Amino acid sequence: TEYKIDNKEDIVHKNYSLIQSKPESPLAKCISENIVEYVGIITENCDGYLDDEELNVIKLLNNDVLEADIKIQYIDLLKTQITDLLSIKDTSLWNELLEGDKVIFSLTNFVNYFNAVGLDGVLIKYLNGTCEDVDFTLVSEKFNDEIAKIIFDAISVTNEINTDKYEKILVDLGYQFDRYLEDKISDEKIDVLINEKILAMNVAG
């Protein structure tokens, strides 16, 4: 009544965002002082999903009062996607966000996760799952040559990456091998390395 909201669906699925629309209201201040109990209530009564606005998702996930397990419970119910992974301060939540498809795919998000965690199964799934044609030639420009080379080396020995993405990323990054010692890489990946002249025949391991 105070907020003049009639949409019951929004009250169920966007409760936190609705309350934050008036951050100085008594209700918003009450929620802030009792945030742990509040998140428990909305996750238990959201009918299976939450659809808060991105800015409010970020605010809640960056709330230091909330323990990680509570934030993960919230993430699991979330439909909203995060645009910038760095907006979430706690990097321990990043794998949960990527695993649950809660992060929009971008080169910046890929590299920032890689820098923090490495090329793990979660990041490989994130990469394989995107339909975006991402330009990895920009890694050196947006970050630096050292990071671009580290990503190149990590990608080059990873069988689990879809071969079309494997090929495009390595070609985009533009490095070559003087020596290649990985002996568990698949034949189709070796074909990419040879056909794209990333790997000379006489240096194949």
Summary of the structure (lengths in Angstrom):
residues: 205
radius of gyration: 21.8
end to end distance: 70.6
largest distance: 75.6
contacts: 564
relative contact order: 0.07
helix: 59%
strand: 3%
